[in-house]
Amino acid sequence: MSDILIVDDEKDIRELIGDILEDEGYATRLAANAEDCMAAIAEEPPALIVLDIWLKDSRMDGIDILKAVKREHPGIPVVIISGHGNIEIAVAAIKQGAYDFIEKPFNIDQLLVVIRRAMETSRLRRENLALRRREATAAEMIGVSPAFRALKSQLDKVTRSNARVMLTGPAGSGKEVAARYIHANSNRRDGPFISVNCASIEPERMEEVLFGRESSERGVEQGLLEQADGGILFLDEVADLPSGTQSKLLRVLVEQQFPRVGGGDKISVDVRVISSTCRDLEAEVAAGRFRQELYHRLNVVPVAVPSLAERRDDIPLLARHFIEQFHRTQGLPKRALSEEAAALLQAMNWPGNVRQLRNVIERILILGDGSGPITPDEIPAEEERPNGESRVILSPELATLPLREAREAFEREYLLTQINRFGGNISRTAAFVGMERSALHRKLKSLGVVTSSRAGGRPARSEDERQEAQGG
């Protein structure tokens, strides 16, 4: 959608306009009547329409076409031209949504000025539409687990009000996605969604960022609160707000107005505030690091966003969603996710939550060979937990077994390792693993593990290994 459609029943006029615009670097298409015009729009909507208001031998005149275009393609600017123009026709066209009105015979310079402005308007509308689509994608809620359904139910309730919402949950769990979901489904959906990460702003700049600034050198600079007027301001990691800014933000929430930094007049705004934190704000209040009054003003409706560990059923859905998203936005391969790989992803530890899962999928798609389903051996090893606690890393084979088979396989491998570690000494092995010697013998027999009768004898083996050593 980047060309200009010129509609005029006079061949000389439409070709003249086409030649002028092509000399200026625009791509054009020509239509002599309403039928050709509507067919051209149906084939591919243009960026702009230059439309004669009187069309001979057509079932629709320019005003009828204008109405149809505004109904089906409201983002396409329409410039009306007419040799019979008068103020009434101009007013009628503008009322029906025309971008501008030019009388014949037209001045070429005037025509080009109007066309350039209209094309810029068209470009901005397309970019805005693309941005809204990206924001809609960013607000998609993906999941089927009980924890996810409970979260979505809460979010659906808060979208119907203008109450302030406090989103809590671990880093990377999707708190901003939840905030965008509230915005996209609220009565403020046509207003802006302005997000600021409070932890990323230098404390001495925070007030300028939020409230704006006035100075003789730089003039007036709007802050994020002004930019969010009529929409939503999302304060991500609100616990990191400087104490001085906390007091001023509290005043804004009470009065819905504020002065810019360096200014005197107060600015009134209509803003819904959604905040988030991964910290315990009540503990921050008790420690004197967060104002209690501000906490109560922001925490009108608390919503807990679950960690990925609490919604493991959603991991395959999220992984496939990210594959589709990376294919659409970055052109990365659109690969299937094997059942074995999905099972391994569900068994893994995810300290970084949904954000970490997204990064892992992106890494696989970038480094993989780009063909066939994603397999378990392509999934990178888990990173160490940040607090250094020990963990069990499941092999791809073990992660894809039913629980009973996986438990037996683990116990067999574990006990074989311990028996061999103690040189086949059952007494020492039983003491280490915390079992009675007789109970360990019964467990080994049930698992098919064969051991030497002498301490320090041959390594312990499974029954399958023993039979194989004997030639079956």
N, C-alpha and C positions, 0 to 999 in steps of 0.2 A: 504494500500500500504506500507507494512513493511517487506516483505520477499524477498528472492533472487531467481531468476529463473536461473537454470543452464541448458544450452543447449549444448549437445555433443552427437555425434552418437556412441561413444564408451561407453558402459554401465559401464565398470570399472572406467573410468575417471570421468563421471558425478556423480557416486555414491561416489567415493573417495572424490571429491570436496564437495559433499553434507555432507558427514560424518565429514570432517574437519571443515566446517562452522557451522554445528550443534553443534559440540564440543565447538565452540566459542560462542554459544548462539544465532546464527542466525536461523531463520526459512527459509526453502528452499522448492522449487518445482523443479522437474526434467522434461526435455523434450528431446526426442531422435531425433527429426527432426523438420523441419521448420513448418510443419502443427501443431504439438503438441505445439510448441513454440508460434505461433500466436494465437492458441486457448486459451492457458494459459493467454496470455496478454489480450485478449478480455474478458476473464472471470473476471480477476482482475489484473490491471497493477501492476507489482512488483516495489519494491524500487530500484532494481539493476538487471541487466542481465549479467551473465557470459556466453559468446557466443563463441563456436568453429567456426572458419572461414570456415572449410570444413565440409559439412554435406552430407553423402552418402544418395542416394535414396530420395533426397528432391528437390522440385521444386525451392527452393531459397537457395543460399549459405549465409554465415554469413554477407557478405557485403550487400546483398539484404535485409536481415532482419534488419541490422543496419539502412539502409536508411529508411525502413518502420517505424521503431521505432522512429527515429528522426523526421519523418514527422508527425506521429500520437501522439507520446508521447515524445516531445522534452526534458522534464525534467528528464527522466529516464537515469541514467548513464549506459553505456555499456562497459564492459571489454572484449576485444577480446583475445582468446587463440588459438594457432595453433601449430601443430607439424611440419609444413612446413614453418615456419615463416622466413621471410627475411625482410630487411629494406624497400623494396618497398611495401610489404603487410602492414607493420606497418604504413608507411606514408599514404597509401591509407585509412586505417581504421581511423587514426586520422583525416584526412581531411574530412571524412564522419561524424565525430562527436563522434568517440569512446573516452571514458574517458582515457583508457590506453590499452597497448598491452603486453601480456605475452606469452613467448614461452614454448612449451612442450619440454622435461620434465621440469616442473616448480619447483621452490624452494618454499616449503610451507610457510616459513617465508615471502618471497617476495610476494606470493599470498595474505597472510593475511594483509600485509601492504597496498597493493593496494585496497583490499576489504574494509578495515576500512576507507581509505581516500574517496573511492567512496561512501560508505554509509553515511559518514558525508556530502559529497556534496549533496547527495540525500535528506538528512534531511533538510539542509539549503534551498534547492530549494523548498521543500514542505512548510517550514515555510514562505519563501518569498512569495509564491503563496497565502498562507492563509492570510498573511498580506495585499497583494494587494487586495484580495477579501474584507477584512474588510474595507480597505480604499475606495474601490469602493462603499461599502454600506454606509460608512460615507459621501460620496459625492453625495448620492441620493437626488434629488430635488423632493419634494412631494407637489403637489398643483394644483388647477384649478381656483383659484380666479383671478380676473383681476390684483390685485396687484402682485400676484405671477407670472402671465404670463409676466407682464411688467419686473419684476426682471430677469426672466429666459432669456427673449429676450436680455436684456442688457448683461448678463453673456455670452450668446452664441456669442455675437459680440466681447467681449474682449478676449475670448479664442483664437481667430485667430491672435492675435498680441502678442508682448512681452512687451507691455506697462505696466507701474506700475499702480496698481489699489488701490484705497482707498475705503474700505467698511465702510459705516456708518450705524448706527441703534442702537436701545436699546439693553441692555444686554439680552442675551438669545434668540435673534431673528434669529440666524443661520448664523452669519457672517463667521464662520470657515467652515461650510458646503458649503457656496458659494465659499470660497477660494479653497476648495478641488475640487469642481465642475470645476472651471477654470483649475486647474492642470490636472484633469482626462481627460479633453477634449482638452487640448492644445498640442502643439508639444513637450512639456517637460514632457509628461505623463510617459515616461520611466525613467525620472530622479527623484531625491528625493523630497519629500514634507516635509520641516522642519518647525515646528511650535514652536514659543516661546511666552509665555504670559509675556509681558514687566512689568506688574504689580506684577508678582510673583517673580521676580529676585531682589535680594538686589542691590541697586544702585552701591555699590563698586565692585560688581562682574559682572556687565553687560558687561564690555568690554572684560573680559576673556571669558564669555559665547559666545559673538558674534565673536570675533576675534581670540580666542585661546591664547595659552601661550607657551613660551619657557623658560626653566630653566635647570640648570645643575643637579638639584635634581630630577625633574620629567620628563625631556626630553621635547619632543614636544607633545602638546595637541591641537588637532584641535578644532576650534570654529564652531559655527553653520553656518557661512558664507561658510567655506570650505566644511562642510558636505552637504550644499545645492548646491554645484557646479553642473551645468548642469540642475538644477531643480528650485524649488521655495522656497523662505524663506518667511514665513507668520509671520509678526509682529503684534500680537494680542494686542490690547489696547496700540497702539504706543504712545499715549499721555503721558504715564508713563515713557518714556525713559528719563534717566538723561540728563541734559543739556550738559555735557561734551561728553557723548556718541553720542548725536545728531550731534555735530560738526564732529566727526570722521565718523559717518555713512554717513553724507552728502558727505564727501570726497570719501568714498567708492563708492557711487552712481555715482560720477563724473568720477573717475579713474578706477573703477572695479578692484582695487587692494588695499592691506593694509598690514602692518606688524603685526605679532602676538605680544601680550603683552610680553615684555622682549626680543623680537627678532629684528633683523635688516633687513633681507631680506623681500622684499614685495611679497605677495602671490597674484597671479592673479586668479580671479574667474569669471564665467559666471552664474550669478544668477538673476532671475526675482523676484522682491520684491512685495508682496501684503501686505497691512497693513489694520488695522481696528481700529475703535474707537467708543465709545458710547458717547463721549464728543464733544462739539463744538470746533473744532480745530482752527477755525478762531478767536474765543474768546480767546483761549489759546495763539495764536500768538499775539493778541492785548494786552494781559496781560503780554507778555514777557516770558511766560513759555514754548513756543515752537518756534523753529527757523523758520522764514518765508521761508527761502530758502529750508529747508528740507521739509516743508509742500508742497511747489510747486513741488518739485521733486517727492514726494510720491503721490500727488493728481493729477496725469496726467489724469486718468479716474476715476471720482467719481461715485460710485454706492451706492444708498440708499437701505438698506435691510429693508422691512416693518416690523412693529410690528405684533404680532398675532392678535391684535384688528383690524388691517387693512385687515386681510385675514381670517375672521371668517368662510368663506365657506370651508376653508381647514382643519378646526379642526377635523371633523370626519375622513377624509383621514389620517391625521397625527396620530390620536389616533390608528386607525387600523394598520397603518404602525409600530407604536411602539409595539403594541401587538404582531405582527408577529416577529419583531426584538427581543423582549425579549424571545419569545418562542424559536427562533432559537439559540440565543447566551447564554441564561441562563436556558433554559428548563422550563420557567414559563408557566402556562396554556395558551393555545391558545383559548381565549374566544371571542365570538361575542360581538359587541357593539350594544345595543338596540337603536332604534330610539329615545326613550325618553331620554336615557343617552346622546346620541349625541347632542340632542337639548339643554340639560342642559349645557353641556360643551361649546356649542356655546354661551350661554347666560352669562357665567361666566366672571369675570374680571381676566385678565392674566398679572399681572405686570411683571412676570418672563418670559413671552413669550413662545416660543417653548420649551425651557429648562424646564420651570415649568410644561407644559403639559406632557412632557416626564416623569418627576418625579412623577406626579399624576398617570399616567397609571401604572408605575412600582409599586407604592404603592398599587394600587387596585389589581394588579395581585398577589402580595406577600401576602396581608392580606385577599383576598377574598377566598371563599370556593372552587374556581376552577371549578365550573360547571355552565352551563347555561350562557346566555348573561349578560353582565354588566348592572346593573340597576341604576337608578338615586340615590337611597339611599346609594349606595356604593361609590359615589363620595364625597370626603371630602369637608367640608365647605371651602369657600374661605378665604384666609388669609387677614388680614387688609391691606389696602393700605399703603405703606411706608410713605406717607405724611399725613396720618391720615384723609383724606377727607372722607365724608360720602358716602355711596353707597347703592343701593337697591339690596338685595339678593333675587332672584326669587326662589319660591318653585319649586320642580320638576314638580308639576301639572301645575303651571302657565307657566313654561318655555316651555312646550310642546303644548300649545294651539296656534291656529292662532291668529294674532295680534288683530283682533276686539274682539274676545272672551276674550283674555288675558286682554285687556284694560278694558272691562266691569267688569271682575272679580276683577281686581285691584281696580277700582273706587268704586265698591260696598263694598269691604272689607275696603278700606281706609275711606270711608264716615261712614260706620257702626262704625268703631273704634273711629272716631272723635265725632260723635253724642253721643255715650256712654260715651266718655271722658268728655263731657260737660253736662252729665245728661239729654240728650234729648233736650237741649235748642238749638233750630234751629237758633236763632239770633246769639248766641255766636259762634255756629259752622260755620255759614255763614261768620262771621267776620274773624274767624281764617283761613278758607280755601280760603278766598279772593273771595267770590261769593255774589251776591245779594240774599236776602232771597227768593225771588220768583223764581230765577234761580235755587237755591238749591232745592226748593220743586219740580220743574219740573224734575231735574236730579234724585232725589230720586225716584220719581214716575216711571221714565223710567227704573230705575234699579231694581224696585220691592222692595224698602226698605220702611217698614212700621214703623212710629214713633208715640209716644203718642202726643196728642194735648196739653198736659200740660207740662210745663218745669219741669224737675225733675221726669217725669213719668217713665214708664217701659222701659227697654232697647230697642233700635232700633233692628228690625229684618228684615230679607228678607221675601218676600212673601212666599217662600217655607217653611221657619221656622214657619211663622204664621199659614199656613194651617196645618202643622204637629202638632202644638200645639192644633189646633182645631179638631184634629182627621181626617184630610184630607178633 
